[in-house]
Amino acid sequence: MSKDIDWSNLGFGYIQTDKRFVANYKNGAWDEGALVDDANITMNECACVLQYAQTCFEGLKAYTTEDGKIVTFRPDLNAARMADTCKRLEMPVFPEDKWVDAIVKTIEANIDYVPPYGSGATLYIRPYMFGINPVIGVKPAEEYQFRVFTTPVGPYFKGGAKPITIRVSDYDRAAPRGTGNIKAGLNYAMSLFQIVEAHNQGYAENMYLDPATRTKVEETGGANFIFVTKDGTLVTPKSDSILPSITRRSLMVVAEKYLGMKVEHREVQFSELKDFAECGLCGTAAVISPVGKIVDPRDGKHDEIAFPSGMEEMGPYTKKLYDTLTGIQMGRIEAPEGWIKVIA
Ligand SMILES: *Cc1c(COP(=O)(O)O)cnc(C)c1O
């Protein structure tokens, strides 16, 4: 029985659901893990995560498809990305097949919270891991917890996706050869100041440039960029300090295989932005947020790049990309092999 929730008026916030998956790493090994009721975590005051931020996460969604199945989208890629993140943070990898099993079990245990087809809402799944034993001299923890919880979230855009205005940030997101390419909590902690400042100045997001030269486009705090040229080529920025978005990688396939577009994954100069026809941000939360305008307030001149697609609606290529990918996720369009994992 579906929960009595007003699905179409849900926001993007935390709502506690019934069960969460918890596995513990101790004496060099993971236990089997189990679903538990308690949403709270008790840990020592000196836990490594609290002192030295040894924590990472993932994010994916479960959907109800047009024909009533409950599915999730490419969880194997989230498992692989978390494994990469764990290695960089000296954390023990939770085996990728068991990782996907844990996601499936957690969705099954909270199946009544998966919003119905057509509501625009989805069940957001948050896997995460942290060092939990006391650590005061700087070193990796010896004990870890891997957890997965779910929370139903509303449509990211109520009443359709209006293009947003973003600014170029005067702060950097990730150092060259730093941690920009992994999904570490620390990348978000240091972005909070900038996002609050951006919002206070009336911008929806920050565009970060490459920290070494500040001439190339990287990403925002939590989404990759897509651009479309005037002749319909999808261009996505390439850099070792960008987080490899699964949405972006999927859109590249959709563009090429479903829409017959040319696709380029390459360095993108800030100076070429004015030549693009469309711009968007992509990630699991919103799939694509169209960007209408980019302001560069850094030298006090507030130079503006206004994309020809305007401030009223998504550009035509962005819309096709959005409709095709969400169509695949919602079961209206046939998915490439292995993209959809059926839960129930
Ligand atoms: C999670 C994240 C994204 C989006 O990745 P998806 O796999 O598409 O959800 C983009 N950039 C950053 C910095 C992220 O943390």
The ligand as an SDF file (V2000), in Angstrom:
LIG
                    3D

 15 15  0  0  0  0  0  0  0  0999 V2000
   26.7920   13.9460   -7.6420 C   0  0  0  0  0  0  0  0  0  0  0  0
   27.4550   15.0350   -8.3950 C   0  0  0  0  0  0  0  0  0  0  0  0
   27.1280   15.2980   -9.7450 C   0  0  0  0  0  0  0  0  0  0  0  0
   26.0260   14.5950  -10.4770 C   0  0  0  0  0  0  0  0  0  0  0  0
   26.2850   13.2520  -10.6700 O   0  0  0  0  0  0  0  0  0  0  0  0
   25.1110   12.2410  -11.0540 P   0  0  0  0  0  0  0  0  0  0  0  0
   25.7730   10.9200  -11.0390 O   0  0  0  0  0  0  0  0  0  0  0  0
   24.6530   12.6240  -12.4220 O   0  0  0  0  0  0  0  0  0  0  0  0
   24.0440   12.4010  -10.0370 O   0  0  0  0  0  0  0  0  0  0  0  0
   27.8500   16.2920  -10.3920 C   0  0  0  0  0  0  0  0  0  0  0  0
   28.8120   16.9960   -9.7710 N   0  0  0  0  0  0  0  0  0  0  0  0
   29.1250   16.7850   -8.4800 C   0  0  0  0  0  0  0  0  0  0  0  0
   30.1840   17.6120   -7.8550 C   0  0  0  0  0  0  0  0  0  0  0  0
   28.4600   15.8000   -7.7600 C   0  0  0  0  0  0  0  0  0  0  0  0
   28.7870   15.6000   -6.4820 O   0  0  0  0  0  0  0  0  0  0  0  0
  1  2  1  0
  2  3  1  0
  2 14  2  0
  3  4  1  0
  3 10  2  0
  4  5  1  0
  5  6  1  0
  6  7  2  0
  6  8  1  0
  6  9  1  0
 10 11  1  0
 11 12  2  0
 12 13  1  0
 12 14  1  0
 14 15  1  0
M  END
$$$$
